[in-house]
Each structure stands twice: as C-alpha cells, then as structure tokens.
C-alpha cells in the first residue's frame, strides 16, 4: 500500500506509513476497524481519504454522524412505514442505501464510516451488525414482510446478509462526553489509536489549508478488486516467515500463550476469535510489507490494537500486568 501512503501525503495528509499500513491490514483482516483518539486528531480524515482513494465514485462510501439519541438499529437500517402500506422509511443518513448498493456490486469495496461512534451506546444500534459479522446465518432483519417493501423506487427485502465487500470504520473520541466500548465490541475490531507527533503538528502549522482530499479520488481504484478478494481469502500461517526464511508460526504460538496467561491474571484473556484474527493480521501485515517485514512490528501492532484496548481498571489491578507486558516487549526488542 505504498501507493496510498504516497498519494495521501501528496494530498496534504501527514499520516505515517506505519499508520496507513496498520489501517489497511486491519480492514483486510476483518471488515470492522475502530480509529480512536482526541477530537481533531485526523481519524475521520484518514477513513475518508482511504475510502475516496480506493473507490471509483462517491456512491461507494458514506460518512454517518452517530447521534447521542440513537437507541435502536432504525438509525442505520430504517423501518417499515406504519402509515403507508407496502412502504419503507429509509434513514436519511444513507447507511442502508450504501449497504444495498454494496449487495448489488459485490466486486467493489464499499465503506460505511460511523463518525463519533461512541456518542451513544454502541450495542443499542449496532448489535445486529456485530452478530452478522460473526455468522453467515445471521442476517440484518429489516422488516416482517417477506415479499419486501418499497422506499420510493428502491426494493427493500425483509432481511439482508451483511455484504462481504462492506467495510465499516468507526471513529471514537476519547473524552468525558462519550461512552466506553464493551469487551463485546472491542473483541470484534482492531482499535488504532491516534496521537499526532510534534513533527506532524509542525508540518500542519506550516500550511493548515493544504489538504486536498479530492486529489485522491479513484487513485487506488485499480487495487479495489484485489482488496475485496484478499479480505475474503483464507490466510495460511505456513507462509509466515521472517527475513531469514524461518517459520514464524511456532514463535507466534508461544508468544500468544505468554500473552494469554499474563492477561488471564486479571480476567482479561482473549478468546479463540482474537487469537485467530491476530494470526491472520500477522500474515496480511507481512504481505503488505514485503521483504522488509519485521515480526515484532506486526506483533506490537496486535498487542496495541487487539489486547491493550480491553485493559481497564485501577493502577493497583493493572500494575503487575503492565509491568509483565513491558518486560515482554523489551525481550522482543
């Protein structure tokens, strides 16, 4: 994904190569990624930039501002109109229309960007999506009329599979006005934290207006089909090797067992799903990195994105675990 990094920098976005790679690898690993950090740190800009770059047209991405009053999935999926027979009321934010377009064009990637996702309790409006991500038998139920309803000229089926070319990026502000995510949500996503560096701030202050997202339009569309295919392809741990050609599978197994045992001490151990997704991320991160790939870079990313976000509690509770994790990281170099 060197092309996206170069194009985004040309458009005035000073995100690091590592951040861009981690976002790409996270989305390919699983089609739900969370970007977190202080307000104004560039989370939404990165999500929007990646979507614009990979899409042929604006029809393939939608930014939806989550409201503090969202209490059900109707805010994303709409509802049957009780006053008009056979009619369906689409949400005005365009979320369902995007999902329907994705279902009709499975070879292209579509991006649903949920901005400020934790302004409301996520499970209240997103639970159906979380279930649909994990099971092919779990569908998004839209209404109870098997024959379907109409929203203007658009046919709305009574249920819908979550299309495998739909990528969901949630942005999360960390402040006193928002809700914490539950382990159920965190377990299903990679969480990438944003912190602006002094160099990035320096470059931004030199020319604050020098951001041109329109310059990214369809620049990466040639990679779109391969992006979708890779996101839906199985990964083979046998291909995970270091620069010397040594297999990394046994090494990763041992490291995951150490991490599991450490986190189990405070009841924060990870499950089979997380272990599988960490292994998948490692393979994809290697494929995106090429010959210069470092095992420790990918493992560090997964500790930060999959394991650390679920740690919470008092300093007394976490102190020993954090010291053990620090020693683990030091030993890895």
C-alpha positions as CSV (number, residue, x, y, z in Angstrom):
1,X,0.0,0.0,0.0
2,X,2.9,2.3,-0.7
3,X,0.7,4.0,-3.3
4,X,-1.9,5.1,-0.8
5,X,0.8,6.5,1.5
6,X,2.4,8.5,-1.3
7,X,-0.9,9.7,-2.7
8,X,-2.2,10.7,0.8
9,X,0.9,12.6,1.6
10,X,0.7,14.4,-1.8
11,X,-2.9,15.4,-0.8
12,X,-1.6,17.0,2.4
13,X,-2.3,14.2,4.9
14,X,0.8,13.6,7.0
15,X,-0.1,10.1,8.4
16,X,2.8,7.8,8.9
17,X,3.5,4.8,6.7
18,X,3.0,2.6,9.7
19,X,-0.5,4.0,10.4
20,X,-1.6,3.6,6.8
21,X,-0.3,0.0,6.8
22,X,-2.0,-0.8,10.0
23,X,-5.3,0.5,8.8
24,X,-5.1,-1.4,5.5
25,X,-4.0,-4.7,7.3
26,X,-6.8,-4.3,9.9
27,X,-9.5,-3.8,7.3
28,X,-8.3,-6.8,5.3
29,X,-8.1,-8.9,8.5
30,X,-11.7,-8.0,9.4
31,X,-14.1,-5.6,7.8
32,X,-14.6,-3.6,11.0
33,X,-11.9,-1.2,12.4
34,X,-12.1,1.5,15.1
35,X,-10.0,4.6,15.0
36,X,-9.7,6.3,18.4
37,X,-8.1,9.4,19.8
38,X,-8.6,13.0,20.7
39,X,-11.1,15.1,18.7
40,X,-9.4,16.7,15.7
41,X,-6.5,14.2,15.5
42,X,-7.4,13.1,11.9
43,X,-9.3,9.9,12.5
44,X,-12.2,10.8,10.1
45,X,-9.9,12.3,7.6
46,X,-7.9,9.1,7.3
47,X,-11.0,7.0,7.0
48,X,-12.4,9.3,4.4
49,X,-9.1,9.5,2.5
50,X,-8.7,5.7,2.3
51,X,-12.3,5.3,1.1
52,X,-12.0,8.1,-1.6
53,X,-8.7,6.6,-2.8
54,X,-10.0,3.1,-3.2
55,X,-13.5,4.0,-4.6
56,X,-14.4,4.6,-8.2
57,X,-17.2,7.1,-7.2
58,X,-18.8,8.7,-4.2
59,X,-21.5,6.0,-4.4
60,X,-19.1,3.7,-2.6
61,X,-18.6,5.5,0.7
62,X,-20.8,7.2,3.2
63,X,-19.9,9.2,6.4
64,X,-22.7,8.8,9.0
65,X,-22.6,11.0,12.1
66,X,-23.8,8.9,15.1
67,X,-26.3,10.7,17.3
68,X,-26.3,10.8,21.1
69,X,-30.0,9.7,20.9
70,X,-29.5,6.5,18.9
71,X,-31.3,3.7,20.7
72,X,-32.0,1.2,18.0
73,X,-30.8,0.0,14.6
74,X,-33.5,2.1,12.9
75,X,-31.0,4.9,12.7
76,X,-28.9,2.8,10.3
77,X,-31.4,0.4,8.8
78,X,-34.7,2.4,8.8
79,X,-38.2,0.9,9.5
80,X,-41.5,-0.2,7.9
81,X,-43.8,2.8,7.5
82,X,-46.8,2.1,9.6
83,X,-48.9,4.8,7.9
84,X,-48.3,3.7,4.3
85,X,-48.9,0.1,3.3
86,X,-46.0,-1.5,1.5
87,X,-43.7,1.4,2.2
88,X,-40.4,1.5,4.0
89,X,-38.7,4.5,5.5
90,X,-35.0,4.8,4.7
91,X,-32.7,6.5,7.2
92,X,-31.8,9.9,5.8
93,X,-28.1,9.4,6.5
94,X,-27.7,7.0,3.6
95,X,-26.4,4.0,5.5
96,X,-29.0,1.4,4.2
97,X,-28.7,2.7,0.7
98,X,-25.0,2.1,0.8
99,X,-25.5,-1.4,2.2
100,X,-28.0,-2.2,-0.6
101,X,-25.5,-0.8,-3.3
102,X,-22.8,-3.0,-1.8
103,X,-25.0,-6.1,-2.0
104,X,-25.7,-5.3,-5.7
105,X,-22.0,-4.8,-6.6
106,X,-20.0,-7.5,-4.7
107,X,-16.8,-6.9,-6.6
108,X,-16.3,-3.4,-5.4
109,X,-15.4,-2.2,-1.9
110,X,-18.0,0.0,0.0
111,X,-17.2,2.0,3.1
112,X,-19.5,2.9,5.9
113,X,-17.8,5.5,8.2
114,X,-19.5,5.8,11.6
115,X,-18.3,9.2,12.9
116,X,-18.1,9.6,16.7
117,X,-19.4,6.0,17.1
118,X,-19.5,6.1,20.9
119,X,-21.7,9.2,21.3
120,X,-24.4,6.6,22.0
121,X,-24.3,3.1,23.5
122,X,-22.9,1.1,20.5
123,X,-24.8,-2.2,21.3
124,X,-28.1,-0.4,21.1
125,X,-27.8,0.4,17.4
126,X,-25.0,-1.8,16.2
127,X,-25.7,-5.2,17.8
128,X,-27.2,-6.7,14.7
129,X,-24.1,-5.8,12.7
130,X,-21.9,-7.4,15.3
131,X,-23.8,-10.6,15.1
132,X,-23.9,-10.6,11.3
133,X,-20.1,-10.2,11.2
134,X,-19.6,-13.4,13.0
135,X,-22.1,-15.7,11.4
136,X,-23.2,-16.2,7.8
137,X,-26.5,-17.5,9.1
138,X,-27.1,-14.2,11.0
139,X,-28.8,-11.6,8.8
140,X,-29.9,-8.0,9.2
141,X,-33.6,-8.1,9.7
142,X,-35.2,-5.1,8.2
143,X,-39.0,-5.7,8.5
144,X,-41.5,-8.5,8.7
145,X,-43.0,-8.5,5.2
146,X,-41.4,-11.5,3.3
147,X,-42.5,-10.1,-0.1
148,X,-40.5,-6.9,0.6
149,X,-41.3,-3.2,0.8
150,X,-40.5,-0.2,-1.3
151,X,-38.7,3.0,-0.4
152,X,-39.6,5.1,-3.4
153,X,-38.2,3.1,-6.4
154,X,-35.9,1.0,-4.1
155,X,-36.9,-2.5,-3.2
156,X,-36.1,-3.3,0.5
157,X,-36.0,-7.1,1.3
158,X,-37.2,-8.3,4.7
159,X,-33.7,-9.4,5.6
160,X,-30.2,-8.8,4.3
161,X,-26.9,-10.5,4.6
162,X,-24.1,-8.2,5.6
163,X,-22.2,-8.0,2.2
164,X,-18.6,-9.2,2.3
165,X,-17.5,-6.1,0.4
166,X,-18.8,-3.7,3.1
167,X,-16.0,-2.2,5.3
168,X,-17.0,-0.4,8.4
169,X,-14.7,2.2,10.0
170,X,-15.8,3.7,13.3
171,X,-14.2,6.8,14.8
172,X,-14.2,7.3,18.5
173,X,-13.4,10.4,20.6
174,X,-11.9,9.8,24.0
175,X,-13.4,12.4,26.4
176,X,-15.9,12.8,29.1
177,X,-18.9,13.2,26.7
178,X,-18.7,9.6,25.3
179,X,-19.4,6.0,26.3
180,X,-16.8,3.3,26.8
181,X,-16.9,0.3,24.5
182,X,-17.8,-3.0,25.9
183,X,-15.5,-6.0,25.5
184,X,-18.0,-7.5,23.0
185,X,-17.4,-4.6,20.7
186,X,-13.6,-4.4,21.2
187,X,-13.2,-8.1,20.7
188,X,-14.6,-7.8,17.1
189,X,-12.3,-5.0,15.9
190,X,-8.8,-3.7,15.6
191,X,-8.5,-0.4,17.5
192,X,-6.0,2.0,16.2
193,X,-5.1,4.9,18.5
194,X,-4.2,8.3,17.0
195,X,-1.6,10.6,18.5
196,X,-0.2,13.5,16.5
197,X,3.6,13.8,16.7
198,X,5.4,17.1,17.1
199,X,6.7,16.7,13.5
200,X,3.2,16.2,12.1
201,X,1.9,19.2,14.0
202,X,4.9,21.3,12.8
203,X,4.2,20.3,9.2
204,X,0.4,21.1,9.6
205,X,1.1,24.5,11.1
206,X,3.2,25.4,8.1
207,X,0.2,25.1,5.8
208,X,-3.1,24.3,7.6
209,X,-5.1,24.6,4.4
210,X,-3.0,22.3,2.4
211,X,-5.4,19.2,2.5
212,X,-6.9,18.2,-0.8
213,X,-8.9,15.0,-0.5
214,X,-10.4,15.4,-4.0
215,X,-6.9,14.7,-5.3
216,X,-7.3,11.1,-4.0
217,X,-10.4,10.4,-5.9
218,X,-10.2,6.9,-7.5
219,X,-6.4,7.0,-7.4
220,X,-6.4,3.5,-5.9
221,X,-9.4,2.1,-7.7
222,X,-7.2,-0.3,-9.6
223,X,-6.5,-2.1,-6.3
224,X,-10.1,-2.3,-5.3
225,X,-11.0,-5.7,-6.6
226,X,-7.8,-7.3,-5.1
227,X,-8.6,-5.5,-1.8
228,X,-12.0,-7.2,-1.6
229,X,-10.7,-10.6,-2.7
230,X,-7.9,-10.5,-0.1
231,X,-10.3,-9.5,2.6
232,X,-12.4,-12.6,1.9
233,X,-9.5,-15.1,1.3
234,X,-8.2,-17.5,3.9
235,X,-4.7,-17.0,5.3
236,X,-2.1,-19.7,5.7
237,X,0.2,-19.5,8.7
238,X,2.7,-21.6,6.8
239,X,3.5,-18.6,4.7
240,X,4.5,-16.5,7.8
241,X,8.3,-16.4,7.7
242,X,11.0,-13.9,8.8
243,X,13.7,-12.3,6.7
244,X,15.9,-15.4,7.2
245,X,13.1,-17.7,5.9
246,X,12.4,-19.2,9.3
247,X,8.8,-20.2,10.0
248,X,7.1,-17.8,12.5
249,X,4.1,-19.9,13.3
250,X,5.6,-21.7,16.4
251,X,7.1,-18.4,17.6
252,X,3.7,-16.7,17.4
253,X,2.0,-19.6,19.2
254,X,4.4,-19.3,22.1
255,X,4.0,-15.5,22.2
256,X,0.2,-15.7,22.2
257,X,0.3,-18.3,25.1
258,X,2.5,-15.9,27.1
259,X,0.1,-13.0,26.5
260,X,-2.9,-15.2,27.2
261,X,-1.5,-16.3,30.6
262,X,-0.5,-12.8,31.5
263,X,-3.9,-11.3,30.8
264,X,-5.7,-14.1,32.4
265,X,-4.3,-12.9,35.7
266,X,-6.8,-10.1,35.7
267,X,-9.6,-11.8,33.8
268,X,-8.7,-10.0,30.5
269,X,-7.6,-13.0,28.5
270,X,-8.5,-13.2,24.8
271,X,-10.6,-15.9,23.2
272,X,-10.3,-18.1,20.1
273,X,-11.7,-15.4,17.8
274,X,-9.0,-12.9,18.8
275,X,-6.2,-15.5,18.5
276,X,-7.3,-16.4,15.0
277,X,-7.6,-12.8,14.0
278,X,-4.2,-11.9,15.4
279,X,-2.6,-14.7,13.3
280,X,-4.5,-13.5,10.2
281,X,-3.3,-9.9,10.8
282,X,0.3,-11.1,11.0
283,X,0.1,-12.8,7.6
284,X,-1.6,-9.9,6.0
285,X,0.8,-7.4,7.5
286,X,3.7,-9.4,6.1
287,X,2.1,-9.5,2.7
288,X,1.7,-5.7,2.7
289,X,5.2,-5.1,4.0
290,X,7.2,-7.2,1.6
291,X,10.8,-8.2,2.1
292,X,11.5,-5.7,4.8
293,X,8.8,-7.1,7.1
294,X,9.5,-7.4,10.8
295,X,7.7,-9.9,13.0
296,X,7.9,-7.6,16.0
297,X,6.3,-4.7,14.2
298,X,3.2,-6.8,13.4
299,X,3.0,-8.4,16.9
300,X,3.4,-4.9,18.5
301,X,0.5,-3.7,16.4
302,X,-1.7,-6.5,17.6
303,X,-0.9,-6.1,21.2
304,X,-1.8,-2.4,20.9
305,X,-4.9,-2.9,18.7
306,X,-6.4,-6.2,20.0
307,X,-5.3,-6.7,23.6
308,X,-4.5,-3.3,25.2
309,X,-7.9,-1.7,24.5
310,X,-9.6,-4.2,26.7
311,X,-7.5,-3.4,29.7
312,X,-9.2,-1.1,32.2
313,X,-9.3,-0.7,36.0
314,X,-7.3,0.8,38.8
315,X,-3.5,1.1,38.8
316,X,-3.4,-1.5,41.6
317,X,-5.2,-4.0,39.4
318,X,-3.2,-3.4,36.3
319,X,0.3,-2.6,37.6
320,X,1.7,-6.1,37.6
321,X,0.2,-7.0,34.2
322,X,1.5,-3.8,32.6
323,X,5.0,-4.5,34.0
324,X,4.9,-8.0,32.6
325,X,3.8,-6.7,29.2
326,X,6.5,-4.1,29.3
327,X,9.1,-6.8,30.1
328,X,7.6,-9.0,27.2
329,X,8.0,-6.1,24.8
330,X,11.6,-5.4,26.0
331,X,12.5,-9.0,25.4
332,X,11.2,-8.9,21.9
333,X,13.4,-5.9,21.2
